[in-house]
Amino acid sequence: MNTKKYYITTPLYYVNDKPHIGHAYTTLAADVLARHLRSRDIPVHFQTGTDEHGSNIEKIAREKGIEPKAWCDGISADFRGLWKTLNIKYDHFIRTTDPAHEAGVQAVFEKLIKSGDVYLGSYDGLYCRSCEAFYDESELKEKNCPVHGKPVEHVSEETYFFKLSKYEKALLEHYEKHPGFLSPRYRAQELINFVKSGLKDISISRTKVAWGVQVKSNPKHTVYVWFDALLNYATGAGYNPDGAGPDFDTLWPADVHLVGKEIFRFHGVIWPAMLMALGVELPRKVYAHGWWTINGDKMSKSRGNFIKAEDVVQEYGVDALRYFIFREVPFGQDGDFSMEAFKRRYNADLANDLGNLFSRLMNMAAKYLEHRMPEKPEGSEIFSELSSWTPGIQRSIEELQFGDALERIWQAVSRLNRLVDERKPWELAKKDPAALKPFLNEMVWCLRLIAGWIDPFMPDTASKMQLQLGVGKTQTAGAEPQKVPPLFPRKQEEKDKPKDIRTN
């Protein structure tokens, strides 16, 4: 009997330009969750990838004087390179130009034509080239695209439609029966109201875009880029109406699907309706988070304001960036990214609170415990209390409340710093050596707890701590700590100047 894996998916990132921190947010969140679950011996399958079809890509490649596939190959590689830089450990990277995915899209299209859920007609409406999406006039903001703020254009052409209207009642019933399906709840009502207002059938093919998946039975049509991309979560798991792959039953349904709030409607309304039409079980949760902004505007290459993750990592280290984006703003809400705030968090939370605590205690342990890590303390109030926090921290991570988990962890860091200041172990060494060793024993084991807690967020830092704490090789007395560099060297004021914020 196959064991169901916990299937985590992210949206596919559009290859119109190189990735930045805004793209990394969703994928890092998925990585934190995946690492946490793996640490609990829960089988995980984490999929991410790139969305590579559509008129935008066709246009960019033409301007560059190269084939669309060559452009896609380069930008897709940039995304994989950034995920490596950010220490993101995914299980599958899917591209919409993968042959298996394209075959799955074609098979889905033919199946829905036969069932009547897809039908041929003509479309006359307003289109945003940047979104590659159609909008009703009522959805526009001052006659511009509500996402990009750019003028829309009038488009008229033959197209295939998907019978989205057919699934209005079924969607509302699913939302009511599964209240956690659309998350967080404060974003769910907007989608529920949208469906209640009445769904219209949507255009899902183009005749004026060559760079896309051809409709097998009518090759002058290519599949609309969003319809194509939304199918990746199933095709990546092995779904194909003509015969699913061997792993599909162990992966599907997706347990949690993470998206940015601007594409919540596509993933919370259109995607589940498509799955209903195919007779495929719906994902268990679609979670829409907010944006990272700069000066209140969404971080975006097209807007000309973004922060290059590689440069932040080069100066501060990858774990500092991973920590900041989940500590600074509750996951789900919008947050404004500034290097000033980043520097404050780095020096206060990482260099001072955690780094200094670890350095002080490990130096004293080396000096007063004869370079040997102690046995697990019996009857230690502080170790017992902090150990009891573990289920709550785990629950916060699994509920995608990453900020709550880190807040709790830093409460523990603060508690240990206060205890060190109150007990003054450097004075105990002179006045009461018998009391010093039990105190250091407690502190060492509390640090082991903290190292385990921070591992999903800051895996390199956790590994350095565990190496010096003797974790992994042995959890018993006698483990000799290894020397490691300072966890977070404090940055000097002259380096405070923000860098790599790109603005027009």
C-alpha positions in Angstrom: 0.0 0.0 0.0 1.4 3.4 -1.0 1.7 6.1 1.6 0.3 9.5 0.7 3.0 12.2 0.7 2.3 15.7 1.9 2.2 17.5 -1.4 3.2 21.2 -1.3 3.0 23.3 -4.4 3.9 26.9 -5.4 2.6 28.8 -8.4 4.8 28.7 -11.5 6.8 31.8 -11.9 6.5 33.6 -15.2 9.8 33.8 -17.2 9.4 37.4 -18.4 12.4 38.5 -16.4 14.9 37.4 -13.8 13.7 36.5 -10.3 13.9 38.7 -7.2 13.0 38.5 -3.5 9.3 38.9 -4.3 9.4 35.7 -6.3 11.3 33.9 -3.5 8.8 34.6 -0.8 6.3 31.9 -1.7 9.0 29.3 -2.5 10.8 30.0 0.8 7.6 29.5 2.7 7.1 26.2 1.0 10.6 25.2 1.9 10.2 26.1 5.5 7.1 24.0 5.7 8.7 21.1 3.8 11.8 21.1 6.0 9.7 21.1 9.2 7.6 18.2 8.0 10.6 16.2 7.0 12.1 16.7 10.4 9.1 15.0 11.8 9.6 12.1 9.4 6.5 13.0 7.3 7.0 12.1 3.6 6.9 15.4 1.6 6.8 16.2 -2.1 7.5 19.9 -2.8 7.0 21.1 -6.4 7.8 24.5 -7.9 8.6 25.6 -11.4 8.3 28.1 -14.2 5.4 29.2 -16.5 6.8 29.6 -20.0 4.1 30.2 -22.7 2.2 33.2 -23.9 2.4 36.3 -26.0 4.7 38.1 -23.5 7.4 35.5 -23.9 6.9 35.5 -27.6 7.4 39.3 -27.7 10.4 39.3 -25.5 12.2 36.6 -27.4 11.5 38.4 -30.7 13.0 41.6 -29.3 16.1 39.6 -28.1 16.4 38.0 -31.5 16.2 34.4 -30.1 13.7 31.6 -30.0 11.2 31.6 -27.2 12.4 28.3 -25.9 16.0 29.6 -25.6 14.7 32.6 -23.6 12.7 30.3 -21.3 15.7 28.0 -20.8 17.8 30.9 -19.6 15.3 32.5 -17.2 14.2 29.1 -15.9 17.8 28.3 -15.0 18.0 31.7 -13.2 15.1 30.7 -11.0 16.7 27.3 -10.2 20.0 29.2 -9.5 18.2 31.5 -7.0 16.5 28.6 -5.3 20.0 27.0 -4.8 21.4 30.3 -3.5 18.5 30.5 -1.0 19.0 26.9 0.1 15.5 25.8 -1.1 15.2 22.0 -1.4 12.4 21.1 -3.8 11.6 17.6 -5.0 10.4 18.5 -8.5 10.9 21.5 -10.7 8.3 21.6 -13.5 8.3 23.7 -16.7 5.2 24.2 -18.8 7.4 23.4 -21.8 8.1 19.9 -20.4 6.8 17.4 -23.0 4.9 15.4 -20.3 3.1 18.6 -19.1 2.2 19.7 -22.7 0.8 16.2 -23.4 -1.3 16.4 -20.3 -2.6 19.8 -21.2 -3.6 18.6 -24.7 -5.3 15.5 -23.2 -7.2 17.6 -20.7 -8.4 20.0 -23.4 -9.7 17.1 -25.6 -11.4 15.5 -22.6 -13.2 18.7 -21.7 -14.3 19.3 -25.3 -15.8 15.8 -25.4 -17.6 16.4 -22.1 -19.0 19.8 -23.2 -17.2 21.7 -20.5 -15.1 23.4 -23.2 -16.8 24.8 -26.3 -15.9 26.9 -29.4 -17.1 30.5 -29.6 -15.8 34.0 -30.1 -14.6 36.6 -27.6 -14.8 40.3 -27.6 -13.4 42.0 -24.5 -10.6 43.8 -22.6 -7.2 42.2 -22.3 -4.1 43.0 -20.2 -1.0 41.9 -22.0 1.1 41.9 -18.8 -1.4 39.6 -17.0 -2.3 37.7 -20.2 -5.8 37.9 -18.7 -9.2 39.2 -19.7 -11.1 41.6 -17.4 -14.6 42.9 -17.2 -14.9 46.7 -17.4 -16.1 46.7 -13.8 -12.8 45.1 -12.6 -10.6 47.9 -14.0 -9.1 50.7 -11.9 -9.4 54.0 -13.7 -9.7 52.0 -17.0 -6.4 50.2 -16.3 -5.5 46.7 -15.3 -6.2 46.2 -11.5 -2.8 44.4 -11.1 -0.4 46.2 -13.3 -2.0 49.7 -13.6 -1.5 49.6 -17.3 -4.1 50.3 -20.1 -5.9 47.2 -21.3 -6.6 46.6 -25.0 -9.7 45.5 -26.9 -9.4 42.0 -28.3 -11.8 40.1 -30.6 -11.1 36.6 -31.8 -12.4 33.0 -32.1 -11.8 31.2 -28.8 -12.6 28.1 -26.8 -14.5 28.8 -23.6 -14.5 26.9 -20.3 -17.9 26.5 -18.7 -17.0 28.2 -15.4 -20.6 29.2 -14.8 -21.6 25.6 -14.6 -19.5 25.2 -11.3 -20.8 28.2 -9.4 -23.0 26.2 -7.0 -20.5 23.4 -6.6 -17.8 25.9 -5.7 -19.9 27.6 -3.1 -20.9 24.2 -1.6 -17.2 23.2 -1.4 -16.2 26.5 0.3 -19.0 26.0 2.9 -18.1 22.3 3.5 -14.4 23.0 3.7 -13.9 26.3 5.5 -10.1 26.0 5.5 -9.9 25.5 1.7 -9.6 29.2 1.0 -7.0 30.6 3.4 -6.4 32.8 5.3 -10.0 33.4 6.2 -9.8 37.2 5.8 -9.0 36.8 2.1 -11.6 34.1 1.5 -14.7 36.2 1.7 -13.7 38.3 -1.3 -13.6 35.1 -3.5 -16.8 33.8 -2.0 -18.5 37.1 -2.8 -17.1 37.0 -6.4 -18.6 33.5 -7.0 -21.9 34.5 -5.4 -22.1 37.5 -7.8 -22.3 35.1 -10.7 -19.6 33.3 -12.8 -19.2 33.8 -16.5 -17.6 31.3 -18.9 -14.0 32.2 -19.6 -11.8 32.2 -22.7 -9.1 29.6 -22.6 -7.5 29.6 -26.1 -5.9 32.1 -28.4 -5.5 32.2 -32.2 -3.1 35.1 -32.2 -0.4 33.5 -30.0 1.9 30.9 -31.5 4.0 30.2 -28.4 1.8 27.9 -26.5 0.4 24.4 -26.3 -1.6 23.6 -29.5 -5.1 22.3 -29.2 -4.7 18.9 -30.7 -8.0 18.8 -32.6 -7.8 22.4 -33.8 -4.1 23.4 -34.1 -4.8 27.1 -35.0 -5.6 27.5 -31.3 -3.1 27.5 -28.5 -4.1 27.0 -24.9 -4.5 30.2 -22.9 -1.4 30.5 -20.8 -3.3 30.5 -17.4 -5.3 27.4 -18.2 -2.1 25.7 -19.3 -0.2 26.7 -16.1 -3.0 25.8 -13.7 -2.8 22.2 -14.8 0.8 21.8 -13.7 0.0 20.9 -10.2 -1.8 17.8 -11.4 0.4 17.0 -14.4 3.6 17.4 -12.2 2.2 14.7 -9.9 1.6 12.4 -12.9 -2.0 13.3 -14.0 -3.0 12.7 -17.5 -6.6 11.8 -18.6 -5.2 9.2 -20.9 -3.5 7.4 -18.0 -2.0 8.8 -14.7 1.6 8.1 -13.8 2.5 5.7 -11.0 3.1 8.4 -8.4 -0.2 10.2 -8.8 -2.1 8.3 -6.1 0.7 8.9 -3.6 0.8 12.6 -4.2 -2.7 13.8 -5.0 -4.5 15.8 -3.8 -2.1 18.7 -3.0 -2.2 19.3 0.7 -1.4 23.0 0.6 -1.0 25.3 -2.4 0.8 28.6 -1.8 0.1 31.7 -4.0 0.4 35.4 -4.0 -2.9 37.3 -3.3 -3.0 38.7 -6.9 -3.6 35.2 -8.3 -5.9 33.9 -5.6 -8.9 34.1 -7.8 -7.3 31.9 -10.5 -6.3 29.3 -7.9 -9.3 29.6 -5.6 -12.0 29.7 -8.3 -10.9 28.7 -11.8 -8.5 25.9 -10.8 -10.9 24.0 -8.5 -13.6 24.4 -11.2 -11.3 22.8 -13.8 -10.6 19.9 -11.4 -14.3 19.4 -10.8 -14.8 19.3 -14.6 -12.1 16.6 -14.8 -13.5 14.6 -11.9 -10.2 15.1 -10.0 -10.2 15.7 -6.2 -9.6 19.3 -5.1 -6.5 20.4 -3.2 -7.0 20.6 0.6 -5.9 24.2 1.0 -5.1 27.2 -1.2 -3.3 29.9 0.9 -2.8 33.4 -0.5 -0.1 35.6 1.1 0.5 39.3 0.7 3.2 41.1 -1.2 6.6 42.5 -0.3 6.5 46.2 -1.3 9.0 49.0 -1.6 7.6 52.4 -0.5 4.1 50.9 -0.7 4.4 49.5 -4.2 4.5 45.8 -5.0 8.1 44.7 -5.7 8.2 44.1 -9.4 10.7 44.2 -12.3 8.0 45.8 -14.5 7.6 48.6 -12.0 11.4 48.9 -11.7 11.6 48.5 -7.9 13.0 45.3 -6.6 15.8 43.9 -4.3 18.2 41.4 -5.7 18.3 38.5 -3.3 21.8 37.4 -4.3 23.4 40.7 -3.2 21.6 40.6 0.2 22.8 37.0 0.7 26.4 37.9 -0.3 26.7 40.5 2.4 24.5 39.1 5.2 24.2 35.3 4.5 21.2 33.4 3.3 19.8 32.5 6.8 19.6 36.2 7.7 17.3 36.8 4.7 15.3 33.7 5.4 14.8 34.8 9.0 13.9 38.4 8.1 11.1 37.8 5.6 9.2 35.6 8.0 9.9 37.5 11.2 9.3 41.0 10.0 5.7 40.6 8.7 3.1 38.0 9.6 2.9 35.5 6.7 -0.2 36.3 4.7 0.0 40.1 5.1 1.7 42.8 3.0 5.1 44.0 4.2 7.4 46.9 3.1 11.0 45.7 2.6 13.8 48.1 3.6 17.4 47.5 4.1 17.2 49.6 7.2 14.7 47.3 8.8 16.7 44.3 7.6 19.9 45.6 9.3 18.1 46.3 12.5 16.8 42.7 12.7 20.2 41.4 11.7 22.1 43.2 14.4 19.4 43.0 17.2 17.9 39.6 16.7 20.6 37.6 15.1 24.0 39.1 16.0 23.1 40.2 19.5 20.3 37.9 20.8 21.1 34.6 19.2 24.7 35.0 18.1 26.0 36.5 21.3 24.1 34.0 23.5 25.5 31.1 21.6 29.0 32.4 21.6 29.0 33.2 25.3 27.6 29.9 26.4 29.8 27.8 24.1 32.9 29.6 25.3 32.0 28.9 28.9 31.0 25.3 28.1 34.4 24.8 26.4 36.2 26.2 29.4 34.2 24.8 32.3 32.8 21.5 30.9 36.2 20.2 29.7 35.1 20.4 26.1 32.5 17.7 26.6 28.8 18.1 26.1 26.7 17.1 29.1 24.0 14.5 29.6 20.4 15.6 29.4 19.5 17.4 32.6 17.1 15.9 35.0 14.7 18.1 37.0 15.6 21.2 35.0 12.7 23.7 35.2 13.9 25.8 32.3 14.6 22.9 30.0 11.3 21.2 30.8 9.4 24.5 30.3 11.0 25.2 26.9 10.5 21.6 25.8 6.8 22.0 26.4 6.8 24.8 23.8 7.7 22.4 21.0 4.2 21.3 20.0 3.0 24.9 19.8 5.9 25.9 17.6 5.3 22.9 15.4 1.6 23.8 15.2 2.3 27.4 14.2 4.6 26.2 11.3 2.0 23.7 10.1 -0.6 26.4 10.2 1.7 28.7 8.1 2.0 31.1 11.1 5.7 31.4 10.6 6.0 34.7 12.4 4.3 33.3 15.5 6.7 30.4 15.6 9.7 32.7 15.3 8.3 35.0 18.0 8.0 32.1 20.4 11.5 30.9 19.6 12.9 34.4 20.2 11.0 34.5 23.6 13.1 31.4 24.5 16.3 33.1 23.3 15.5 36.2 25.4 14.8 34.0 28.4 18.2 32.3 28.1 19.9 35.7 27.8 18.2 36.9 30.9 19.2 33.8 32.8 22.8 34.2 31.8 22.7 37.8 32.9 21.0 36.9 36.2 23.1 33.9 37.2 26.4 35.4 36.0 28.1 32.1 35.3 31.5 33.8 35.1 31.0 34.7 38.8 29.7 31.3 39.6 33.0 29.9 38.3 34.8 31.7 41.2 32.2 31.7 43.9 30.2 28.4 43.4 31.8 26.0 40.9 29.5 23.2 42.0 26.4 25.2 40.8 28.1 26.2 37.5 28.1 22.9 35.8 24.4 22.1 36.2 23.6 25.6 35.0 25.7 25.2 31.8 24.2 21.7 31.3 20.7 23.3 31.2 21.9 26.0 28.8 23.5 23.6 26.4 20.4 21.5 26.2 18.2 24.5 25.8 20.4 25.6 22.9 19.9 22.2 21.3 16.2 22.8 21.5 16.5 26.2 19.8 18.8 24.8 17.1 16.1 22.2 16.3 13.4 24.8 16.3 15.2 27.2 13.9 16.3 24.5 11.4 13.4 25.0 8.9 14.0 28.7 8.8 17.8 28.9 9.1 19.2 25.5 8.2 22.8 26.5 7.9 22.8 28.3 11.2 21.0 25.3 12.9 23.7 22.9 11.4 26.5 25.1 12.8 24.9 25.2 16.2 24.3 21.5 16.2 27.9 20.7 15.1 29.3 22.7 18.0 26.7 21.3 20.4 27.6 17.7 19.5 24.1 17.0 18.0 23.8 14.3 15.3 27.0 12.4 16.1 25.7 11.7 19.6 23.1 13.1 22.0 24.8 11.7 25.1 27.6 12.9 27.3 31.1 12.9 25.9 30.4 14.6 22.6 33.2 17.0 21.8 32.0 20.3 20.4 33.4 21.6 17.1 34.7 25.1 16.7 32.7 27.2 14.2 32.9 30.9 13.2 30.5 33.4 14.8 26.9 32.7 13.7 26.2 36.3 12.7 29.1 38.8 12.7 27.8 42.2 13.7 27.7 44.7 10.8 29.3 48.1 11.3 27.4 51.3 10.8 29.4 52.3 7.7 27.9 49.4 5.9 24.3 50.5 6.6 23.8 52.2 3.2 21.0 50.4 1.4 22.1 48.7 -1.8 20.6 46.9 -4.8 17.2 48.5 -4.6 16.5 49.1 -8.2 14.3 52.0 -9.1 13.5 53.9 -12.3 
